Amino acid sequence: MDKVINGKLLREEKLALFSEKIKSIPDKLKLVVIQVGENAASDVYVRNKRNVCERVGILFKHLKYDSITEDELVSVISGLNNDSSVTGILVQLPLPEGINTENVINSISPLKDVDGLTIKNVGALFSGKPRLVPCTALGVMSILDNIDANLEGSNVVVVGRSKLVGLPLVALLLRENATVTVCHSKTVNLKEKTSQADILIVAVGNKEFIKGDFVKKDAIVIDVGINRDSGKLYGDCAFDEVVGKCKYITPVPGGVGPLTITYLINNVIEAYHLQKKD
């Protein structure tokens, strides 16, 4: 297997699997994505979500508001929570200033929270009973599984502690008996920590932040970063410096990104089954 992991190829394999699962479901699945304000990156992400939903046969509804109050937004979400035709609800982040993101996210029914960000779903994950888990974290775990990474007993360093990536990965990795170290902006001697990692996962949103000397020889490097600069995409790792040292590495673009939206499809399917059990 090439050391540069092809996330697009893995996406195709997973989408084929998820498409078969959808065909076996007697009801039509529906995802509603809510977007507030103008954000070019968000426009791209929403369009990508629409495309993959249409590809696998999930109904897609995009609610876009130029301006809306927090109370009005929560009211919209309440209506979607009570609409039995809606399988999943996703609020495209970031939200504009003046809207409390945490309040909005936690107004989503945990059974329809396909981003896995509500307090109840985060709590379920960390209590060892995961329900809906953030898609990027699931995508990273899928990549590690695909390359047969031996997680049990491995020294895994996660750089970044976001609710979307770093924190859920800690819980998922611990479930696989990995030894997990979490680093962040306040970590002292970061290079010392990362250079001891058997598996290094980086999600800080800082262009080429991890240099070659931050990485141990034959480590597995998962680069979750997406940084735009002069019309190009860059990861959090200096790819040309790191690729020669590592055993496997995910490129940017084409690594973790394709799996993130793929696992959104997985979560819509999971949300359907959770609602049927409820």
C-alpha positions in Angstrom: 0.0 0.0 0.0 1.2 3.5 -0.8 2.3 5.5 2.2 0.1 8.4 1.0 -3.4 7.4 2.0 -6.0 7.9 -0.6 -9.1 9.2 1.2 -11.0 9.5 -2.0 -10.7 5.8 -2.7 -11.7 4.9 0.8 -14.7 7.3 0.4 -15.9 5.3 -2.6 -15.7 2.0 -0.7 -17.7 3.4 2.3 -20.3 5.2 0.2 -21.0 2.0 -1.7 -21.5 0.3 1.7 -23.7 3.1 3.1 -25.7 3.2 -0.2 -26.6 -0.5 0.2 -27.7 0.2 3.8 -30.0 3.0 2.6 -31.6 0.8 0.0 -32.6 -1.6 2.8 -34.4 1.1 4.7 -38.1 1.3 3.9 -38.5 5.0 4.7 -36.9 8.0 2.9 -34.1 9.6 4.8 -33.9 13.4 5.0 -31.1 15.8 6.1 -31.7 19.4 6.8 -28.7 21.8 6.9 -29.2 25.2 8.4 -26.9 28.0 7.4 -26.9 31.6 8.7 -25.1 34.5 7.0 -22.5 34.6 4.2 -19.4 32.4 4.4 -17.7 31.2 1.2 -16.2 28.2 2.9 -19.6 27.2 4.4 -21.2 27.5 0.9 -18.7 25.0 -0.4 -19.2 22.6 2.5 -23.0 22.7 2.1 -22.8 22.1 -1.6 -20.6 19.1 -1.0 -23.1 17.7 1.5 -25.9 18.2 -0.9 -24.0 16.4 -3.6 -23.2 13.3 -1.6 -26.7 13.1 -0.1 -28.2 13.2 -3.6 -25.7 10.6 -4.8 -26.8 8.0 -2.1 -30.5 8.8 -2.2 -31.0 11.0 0.9 -33.3 14.0 0.6 -31.5 17.2 1.3 -33.0 20.5 2.4 -30.9 23.7 2.8 -32.4 26.4 5.0 -30.3 29.5 4.5 -30.9 32.7 6.4 -29.2 36.1 5.7 -30.2 37.1 9.2 -32.0 35.4 12.1 -32.1 35.8 15.8 -31.0 33.1 18.2 -34.6 32.6 19.4 -35.9 32.4 15.9 -33.2 29.8 15.0 -34.0 27.7 18.0 -37.7 27.8 17.0 -36.8 26.6 13.5 -34.9 23.7 15.0 -37.7 22.9 17.4 -40.0 22.5 14.4 -37.5 20.2 12.7 -37.2 18.1 15.9 -40.9 17.5 15.8 -41.1 16.8 12.1 -41.1 13.0 11.7 -40.0 13.3 8.0 -36.6 14.9 9.1 -34.0 12.3 9.9 -31.0 14.5 10.6 -30.4 18.2 11.5 -27.0 20.0 11.0 -26.2 23.6 11.8 -23.4 24.7 9.5 -20.7 26.4 11.6 -19.6 29.1 12.2 -22.6 31.0 13.2 -22.5 34.8 13.1 -21.6 36.9 16.2 -24.5 37.4 18.5 -25.8 33.9 18.3 -24.7 31.5 21.1 -23.5 28.4 19.2 -23.8 26.1 22.2 -27.4 27.1 22.8 -28.3 26.5 19.2 -26.5 23.1 18.9 -28.1 21.9 22.2 -31.6 22.7 20.9 -31.2 19.9 18.3 -32.7 16.6 19.3 -29.8 14.3 20.3 -31.4 11.6 18.0 -31.2 14.0 15.0 -27.8 15.5 15.9 -25.8 14.1 13.0 -22.8 16.3 13.9 -22.7 14.6 17.3 -22.1 17.9 19.1 -25.0 18.1 21.6 -24.1 17.7 25.2 -26.1 14.5 25.4 -24.2 12.9 22.5 -20.8 14.1 23.8 -21.7 12.6 27.2 -22.8 9.3 25.7 -19.5 9.1 23.8 -17.4 9.7 26.9 -19.5 7.4 29.1 -18.6 4.6 26.7 -22.0 4.4 25.0 -21.6 6.4 21.8 -24.6 7.2 19.7 -23.9 9.9 17.1 -20.2 10.8 16.9 -18.6 13.8 15.1 -18.0 12.8 11.4 -14.4 13.8 11.1 -13.4 11.7 14.1 -15.2 8.7 12.6 -13.4 9.4 9.3 -10.0 9.3 11.1 -10.8 6.1 12.8 -11.9 4.6 9.5 -8.6 5.5 8.0 -6.7 3.9 10.9 -8.7 0.8 10.5 -8.1 0.7 6.8 -4.4 0.7 7.2 -4.6 -1.9 10.0 -3.0 0.5 12.5 -2.4 -1.4 15.8 -4.0 1.0 18.3 -3.9 -1.2 21.3 -0.9 0.0 23.4 0.2 2.5 20.8 1.4 5.9 21.8 -1.1 8.3 20.0 -0.6 12.0 20.2 -3.5 14.2 19.2 -2.7 17.9 18.6 -5.9 19.9 18.9 -8.8 19.6 21.4 -11.8 20.8 19.4 -15.2 19.3 19.9 -15.4 18.2 16.3 -12.1 16.3 16.1 -9.6 16.2 19.0 -11.9 15.5 22.0 -14.1 12.8 20.3 -10.9 11.1 19.0 -9.6 10.8 22.5 -12.7 8.9 23.5 -12.7 6.7 20.4 -8.9 5.9 20.7 -9.2 5.1 24.4 -12.0 2.6 23.5 -9.4 0.8 21.4 -6.9 0.8 24.3 -4.5 3.3 22.8 -2.4 5.4 25.1 -3.5 9.0 24.3 -1.7 12.3 24.8 -3.6 15.5 24.0 -1.6 18.6 23.0 -2.8 22.1 22.3 -1.7 25.7 22.2 -0.6 25.7 25.8 1.5 22.6 25.6 5.1 23.0 26.6 7.8 21.3 24.5 5.3 20.2 21.8 8.0 18.7 19.6 9.1 16.5 22.5 5.6 15.0 22.7 4.9 14.6 19.0 8.3 13.1 18.2 7.4 10.2 20.5 4.1 9.4 18.8 3.5 6.1 17.0 0.5 7.8 15.6 0.3 11.5 15.3 -3.1 13.2 14.6 -3.0 16.9 13.9 -6.0 19.2 13.9 -5.0 22.7 14.8 -5.9 24.8 11.7 -2.3 26.1 11.3 -0.7 25.8 7.9 2.3 23.4 7.9 2.6 23.7 11.7 4.2 20.3 12.1 7.6 20.1 10.6 9.7 17.0 9.7 11.6 17.1 13.1 8.3 16.9 15.0 7.7 13.3 13.7 9.2 10.0 14.7 10.5 7.8 11.9 7.9 5.3 10.7 5.1 7.1 12.5 1.5 7.2 11.1 0.6 10.8 10.5 -3.1 11.9 10.1 -3.4 15.5 9.0 -6.9 16.9 9.6 -6.0 20.5 8.9 -7.5 22.5 6.0 -5.8 25.8 5.5 -6.5 28.1 2.5 -3.7 30.3 1.3 -3.6 32.1 -2.1 -6.2 29.8 -3.5 -4.5 26.6 -2.4 -5.2 24.1 0.3 -2.6 23.1 2.9 -2.6 20.8 5.8 -1.3 21.3 9.3 1.8 19.3 8.4 4.7 20.3 6.1 3.9 17.4 3.8 7.2 17.4 1.9 9.2 17.3 5.1 7.1 14.7 6.8 6.4 12.3 4.0 9.9 10.9 3.9 9.9 10.0 7.6 6.5 8.5 8.2 5.0 5.1 7.5 1.7 6.5 6.3 0.4 10.0 5.9 -2.9 11.6 4.8 -2.5 14.4 2.2 -4.4 17.7 2.1 -6.6 17.7 0.1 -7.7 14.2 -0.5 -7.0 12.6 2.8 -9.4 13.0 5.8 -11.7 15.5 4.1 -13.5 13.0 1.8 -14.2 10.8 4.8 -15.8 13.6 6.8 -18.8 14.0 4.5 -18.9 10.2 4.0 -19.5 9.6 7.7 -22.2 12.3 7.7 -24.1 9.7 5.5 -23.3 7.1 8.1 -24.7 9.3 10.9 -28.0 10.0 9.0 -28.4 6.2 8.8 -27.6 5.8 12.5 -30.0 8.7 13.4 -32.8 6.9 11.6 -32.2 3.7 13.6 -32.0 5.6 16.9 -35.3 7.3 16.2 -36.9 3.9 15.4 -35.7 2.5 18.7 -36.9 5.5 20.7 
